[in-house]
């Protein structure tokens, strides 16, 4: 059995760490994007707004940031807007780079891509989003059967 020398092993570990750590998201091709929110998300409308870099151009995540689908599907609009505006412990806020209309355009695209609850909600601080557990589904009113969610 052949063993690696320490310098070779360290070099290999460093290369692997760099490749994994630098797995930035991929910007979608501009020609295929019609939604203004998705154009913003992919950095075409404002070059200093590059959501795709961490979340991939489709919002499904990369080595730098998470898949947005699970969180968007369960978060109310106001909570998502708070995250876009103020950021979280792991994400910068974009309130200084995006006006309210642009933030709502991104929200609209996220909703069209991943669904979820719309409408007004209580104000949520960005820090709460990182630590908040998923909400339990509401119980059906008496006499109505609750919808069952298929098992994953």
C-alpha positions as CSV (number, residue, x, y, z in Angstrom):
1,X,0.0,0.0,0.0
2,X,1.3,3.4,-1.0
3,X,1.1,6.3,1.5
4,X,1.0,10.0,0.8
5,X,3.6,12.3,2.1
6,X,2.3,15.0,4.4
7,X,2.9,18.0,2.0
8,X,1.0,16.1,-0.8
9,X,-1.9,15.3,1.5
10,X,-2.1,19.0,2.7
11,X,-2.0,20.2,-0.9
12,X,-4.8,17.8,-1.9
13,X,-6.9,18.8,1.1
14,X,-6.4,22.5,0.3
15,X,-7.5,22.0,-3.3
16,X,-10.6,20.1,-2.3
17,X,-11.5,22.7,0.3
18,X,-11.1,25.5,-2.3
19,X,-13.2,23.7,-4.9
20,X,-16.0,23.0,-2.4
21,X,-15.9,26.4,-0.7
22,X,-15.9,28.3,-3.9
23,X,-18.9,26.5,-5.4
24,X,-20.7,29.7,-6.3
25,X,-24.0,29.6,-8.0
26,X,-24.5,29.9,-11.7
27,X,-26.1,32.9,-13.3
28,X,-28.9,31.9,-15.7
29,X,-28.7,33.1,-19.3
30,X,-30.3,36.6,-19.7
31,X,-32.1,35.6,-22.9
32,X,-34.3,33.0,-21.1
33,X,-35.4,35.3,-18.3
34,X,-38.5,37.4,-18.7
35,X,-39.6,37.9,-15.1
36,X,-38.2,41.2,-13.7
37,X,-37.7,39.7,-10.3
38,X,-35.7,36.8,-11.7
39,X,-33.6,39.3,-13.8
40,X,-32.9,41.2,-10.6
41,X,-32.1,37.9,-8.7
42,X,-29.6,37.0,-11.5
43,X,-27.8,40.4,-11.5
44,X,-29.0,41.7,-14.9
45,X,-30.9,44.7,-13.7
46,X,-28.5,45.8,-11.0
47,X,-25.0,44.5,-11.2
48,X,-24.5,44.9,-7.4
49,X,-27.4,42.6,-6.6
50,X,-26.2,39.0,-7.2
51,X,-28.5,36.7,-5.4
52,X,-27.6,34.0,-7.9
53,X,-24.1,33.9,-6.6
54,X,-25.1,32.1,-3.4
55,X,-28.6,30.8,-4.3
56,X,-28.0,29.8,-7.9
57,X,-29.9,31.5,-10.7
58,X,-32.9,29.3,-10.2
59,X,-33.0,29.8,-6.4
60,X,-32.2,26.1,-5.7
61,X,-28.9,26.8,-3.8
62,X,-25.2,26.4,-4.4
63,X,-22.1,25.6,-2.3
64,X,-22.4,29.2,-0.9
65,X,-26.1,29.4,0.0
66,X,-29.2,27.3,0.6
67,X,-32.0,26.2,-1.7
68,X,-34.7,28.9,-1.1
69,X,-37.7,26.6,-2.1
70,X,-38.4,25.1,1.4
71,X,-38.2,28.4,3.2
72,X,-40.1,30.4,0.6
73,X,-42.9,27.8,0.5
74,X,-43.6,28.2,4.3
75,X,-42.7,31.9,4.9
76,X,-45.3,34.8,4.6
77,X,-44.5,37.6,2.2
78,X,-43.6,40.1,4.9
79,X,-41.0,37.7,6.4
80,X,-39.4,37.2,3.0
81,X,-39.3,40.9,2.3
82,X,-37.7,41.4,5.7
83,X,-34.9,39.0,4.8
84,X,-34.4,40.6,1.4
85,X,-34.3,44.1,3.1
86,X,-32.3,43.4,6.3
87,X,-30.6,40.1,5.6
88,X,-29.9,37.3,8.1
89,X,-26.9,36.1,10.2
90,X,-25.6,34.5,7.0
91,X,-26.9,36.8,4.3
92,X,-26.4,40.5,3.7
93,X,-29.5,42.8,3.4
94,X,-30.2,44.4,0.1
95,X,-32.3,47.3,1.4
96,X,-29.6,49.8,0.5
97,X,-29.5,48.4,-3.1
98,X,-33.1,47.5,-3.9
99,X,-36.1,49.8,-3.5
100,X,-39.5,48.5,-2.2
101,X,-40.8,47.8,-5.7
102,X,-37.6,45.8,-6.7
103,X,-37.8,43.8,-3.5
104,X,-41.5,43.0,-4.3
105,X,-40.4,41.9,-7.8
106,X,-38.0,39.4,-6.4
107,X,-40.7,38.2,-3.9
108,X,-43.1,37.8,-6.8
109,X,-40.7,35.7,-8.8
110,X,-39.9,33.6,-5.7
111,X,-43.6,33.0,-5.1
112,X,-44.1,32.0,-8.8
113,X,-41.2,29.6,-8.6
114,X,-41.8,28.1,-5.1
115,X,-45.4,29.0,-4.0
116,X,-46.2,29.5,-0.4
117,X,-48.5,31.6,1.7
118,X,-49.1,35.1,0.4
119,X,-50.6,38.1,2.2
120,X,-49.8,40.2,5.2
121,X,-48.1,38.8,8.2
122,X,-46.7,40.1,11.5
123,X,-43.4,41.9,11.3
124,X,-40.5,39.5,11.5
125,X,-37.0,40.5,12.4
126,X,-34.4,39.0,10.0
127,X,-32.6,37.3,13.0
128,X,-35.8,35.4,13.8
129,X,-35.9,33.8,10.3
130,X,-32.6,32.0,10.9
131,X,-33.8,30.5,14.2
132,X,-37.5,30.1,13.5
133,X,-38.7,26.5,13.4
134,X,-41.2,25.5,10.7
135,X,-44.8,26.3,11.6
136,X,-47.1,23.4,12.2
137,X,-50.0,23.1,9.8
138,X,-53.3,24.6,11.0
139,X,-56.0,22.2,12.1
140,X,-59.1,21.9,10.0
141,X,-62.3,23.4,11.4
142,X,-64.7,20.9,13.0
143,X,-66.5,18.7,10.5
144,X,-63.9,19.2,7.7
145,X,-61.1,16.8,6.9
146,X,-57.6,18.2,7.0
147,X,-55.6,17.9,3.8
148,X,-53.0,15.3,4.0
149,X,-49.5,16.1,2.9
150,X,-47.8,13.2,0.9
151,X,-44.8,11.7,2.7
152,X,-41.5,12.5,1.2
